[in-house]
């Protein structure tokens, strides 16, 4: 773990409110894009990927340090209780709507979403867009949840080797994506599929390993020295996003390679910089919206509202449906998960926060 600092203090806390706030903001970006506002496509999902990789790896590291091993059986059981109930309730509701509206051409999308392979189905069949197509990112994350613990357990005894493997895979994906575009592969495939998007999640994994292992302490200290460095990173990231907004080639070849690095750096700075305006990220409303961000992602497009409505009125139904899902479906299973599986240490509160 890092030496004593604000960053170390934040990471050792039982709960990190700013991570909830970041998830709430990520979900907001997703909704605004789907509502037709000019926000960078996929930016919210990119943030979700990095946060998920970070939190899952942080918890795997905590369990390994406490028990000397990771129980894959318990890991997959916890993930199932966290993800499946809300998802399959949403899937049943959406499928009932699709059947009622006689959209028979959505059958392939429904089946691929059910089995968490819609990233490939949508990559090969990008149109027509429908409620199931947004599950491509959930499929990417679920495939990550299946594969990453196996790699982690195999390589964990040597953290430096694990980091080298991560870096190698990330660089290979950076080369692979442009190669697919040069070869004329469908852009939707490059944008949606697991092997083309896993690098963002792995950046989050690498960040967790670096921080929890105490690697690069001077770098993190320098990164969190002053709020102006946070402002500079956000400005550069904003410029990159503005360039790739209308340019899918730049997004797939350059943007998706460097944006996760800036997002990861900003995440660290938000946790490690003492700057009064950043305390807004600890506010209870943002923390709550972060807690329901998974259901917000699921339900925000289930019942479309008129485009003429103000944005705030279009957001409210999504938050209302997400709240119902959280309290009626998610929370009972979260309590069940916490009752059955004790978290390895005091980061237990983070255990159900991934998307």
N, C-alpha and C positions, 0 to 999 in steps of 0.2 A: 504494500500500500504506500501511497505517497506520504512524504513527511508532512508535519502539521502545516496547514494552510487553510484558507477558506474553501478551496477546492476539495482538499482532503476531508474537511469537516462536513461538507455537503454530501460527499460520496459515502461517508460512514454513518449518515443519519438513517433513521428507521424509514423515513419517507422523504422523497425529494419532490416538493410541489412543482418546481419548474419543469420537471419532465411531464407532469400532467398538463401544464400550460402549453408546452410544446406540442403535445398530441392534440390538444384542443385547437391550436392554431393550424396544425397540419390538416385536421379534418375540415376546418373552415376553408382552407385553400382548395381542397378537393371539391367542396360544395360550390364555391364561387365559380370554379372552372366549369362544372357541370351546369350551372345556372347561366352560362354564356358570357360571364364577365372576362375581360382580357387579363387573366392571370396565367402564369406559365403552366402549360399542361404537364401534369405528372409531378409537380414540385411537392405537393402535399404528400403524395405516395412515397416519394424519395425520402422525405423526412421520417415517415412511418418506418420505412425499411431500416434506416440507420438506428432509430430508437429501439426497434425490436431486436436487432442484432446486438446492440449494446446491453439491453436489459437481460436477454436470455443468457448471453455469455457471462455477464456479471453474476447471475444466479448459479450458473454451472460452476464458475470459479469458487463461489462461496461454499457450495456443497462439497466440492473437491477438497478445499482447504480444511473444512470442518470434519469431514468423514473419511478423507483419503480416497474417495471414489465417488462416482456419480451413478445413481440408480436410474438406468434407462427406463425400466418399467414404470417407476414413479414419475419420471419426467413426462413420458407420453401420456400417462393417466392424468396428470395435472393439466397438460396442454389440451387434452380432450374435454375435460370439464370446463376449461376456460373458453374454448373456441366453439365447440360443436353445438351446444344447446341454443345459443342465440342465432347461430348461422342457420341451423336447420329449421327453426321456427320461422325465420325470415324466408327461407327457401320454400317452405310449404305455403306461406301466405302469397308469395310472388307467383308460385306455380298455379295456385288456385285462381289468381287474377288472370294469368295467361290462358288457362283453360277456359275461363268464363268468356274471355275476349276472342277465343278461337284462333290463337296464334300458333298454329301447328308447326310452323317453320322454326320455332324456338326450341324444339325438342332437344336438338344437339347441344345447345347452350345450357339447357337445364341439366342434362345428364352430366356434362363436363363440369359444371359448377358443383353438382352433388358430390362428385368424386375428387374435387380439388385439382382438376387438370384444365381448367378453363383458360389458363394462360396460353396453353398451346392451341386449344380450340379457337380462341379469339384471335390468336396470332395467325391462324390459317383461315379463319372466317371472320374478318373484322367487321363486316356489315351483315345485317342491320344491327345498329346499337340497340341494346335492350337492357332490362334490369339485370340480367345475368352477366353482362359483359364486364361490369365493374368488379366482379369476383376474380378477375385475372390476378390482381395484386394479392388477394387472400390466398390464391393457389400458390403463388410464388413463396409466400411466407410459410404456408403449410409444408411445402416441399423442403424448405429450409429447416423447419422444425424436425422433420424426419431425418434429414441427412447430417445436419451440423453436430448433434450430440454424438453420433457415431465417430465422426472425425475428431471431435474434441477428446473423447475418451481414449482414442488410439494415440493421440499425439500429446496429450496434456502433460505427461511427466517431464517434457522438455518444452518450456514455454517459448524459448527462442526459436526452436524448430517449428513450433506451431505458427508463430508469427511469420516465419519465412515461407511456410506453405501457403498461408493466407495471402501474403504479398504476391507470391507467384501466381496464384489463381486469379487475383484481382488484375494483375498486369496482363495475363492471358485473355481475360474477358475484354480488357481495353483494346487489345489487338483484334480479337474475334469479332466484335461488333462492327468496326469499320470494314473488315474483310467481307462480312455478310452484305453490307451495303454496296461495296464495290462489285460483288458477284451478282447483284440484282435481286437479292432475297427481299421478299415482301417487307416493307417498313413496319407493318403491324407485328410481324414475327419478331423483329429486332427490338421492338418497344415492349412487348408483353411477356416474352418467355423467360423461364427461370434462368437458363444458362446465359441469357443476355442481360439480366438485371440483378443477379446475385451479388455482384461486386459491391453494390450499395449496402446490402445487409452485412457483407463481410467487413466493410469499413467499420461499421458499428461494432462487430465482433473484435476486430483488432484494437479499436479504441478501448474497449473494456479490458482487454488483456494488458495493454500498455499501462493503463491507469492503475489497475489493481495490483500489477506486478511491480509498480514503482519504477518503470522504465522512463527514461527521458525527463527526469524531474526538472532540470533547468529549462527545458523547452516549455513545459507546462507553466512554470513560474513566469517565464518571459511572456508567454501568450496571455496570461491573466494579469499582467502588470498594471494595465490602465484601460479604462473604458474606450479610449480612442482606438485601441487595437481591435476591439469588437466592432466599432463603427466602421473601421477600414475594411474588415472582413465582410461585413454586411454590404458595404458599398460595392466591393469587387464582385460578390455573389450576385447582387442586383444587376450589375452590368452584364455579367455572363448570362443571366436569365433573360435580360432584355434582348440580347443578341440571338439567343436560341428560340425566342418566342415564336417567330414566324419561320424558323429554319430547322426542319426535322433532321437534315444531314448534320448540321453542327451539334444539335442536341444529342444524337445517337453516337457521334464519333468523339466529340470533345466535352460537351456539357455533362453527359452522364458519367464521364470519367473524373472530372475535377470538382463538380458540384458536391458530391458526397464528402470530399475532403474539407471543403469550406464549411459545410453544414456540421461536420464532426468538430471542427475547430470552434465554431460558434457555440455548439452545445457545451463544450468545455468552458468557454469564456462566460457563458450565462451562469454556470455553476460556480465559477471561481473568481469572478470580478465583483468587488464590493462597489456598487454604484446604485444610489438610492432609487432612480427610476426603474431599475430592474425588479424592484420589490413588487411591482404590479403583477409579475408572473407568479407570485405566491398567493394571490388573491383567491379566496374561496370559490367565487363563480368560475374562474378559469380552471381551478382544480376539478370542480365538478364536471365541467364540459370535457375535460380530459378523461375523466373516469368513464364517461358514456361515449367516448369517441369511436369505439368499435361499433356500437349499435348506430351511432350517427352516420358512420360510413355506410352501413348496410341500408338504412331506411331513408336516406335523404332523397332518393329518387323513386321511392316506391309509389308515392301518390303525387304526381307532378302538380304544381300550382301555376297559375297564369304568369307569364313572363312580364306582364305589365305591373305586377305587384312590386312594391319596394322590396329590396333585398332582405331586410329584417323580417318582413312578413313571410318571405319564402323560406327563411331559416327556421322560423318558429315551429312549423309542423315537423321538421326533421328532428329538432331537439325534443319535441313532445313525444314522438314515437320512440326515439332513442331512450328517453327516460322510462317509458313504459317497459321497454325491453330490458333495461338495466334492472329495474326493481322487480319485475315479474318473472324474468327468465335468468338473467346473468347472476344477480346477487344470490339467489338460493343455491346455485351451483358453486359460486365462489365460496360461500360458507361451507358447503359440503367439502370442497377441495381443501380448505384450510383445516377442517376437522379431521379429514383423513390423512393429510400429508403435512407434517410439520416442516416449515422452512428451515434451511440449515443454520441460519443465524439471524441477526437483527435486521437484515434487509428483507424480511418476510413481506413487508408492505408493498414491495416492488413486484412480488411474485405474480400478481394478477394484472399488471399494468401494461403488458405488451399488447400490440394489436396483431 
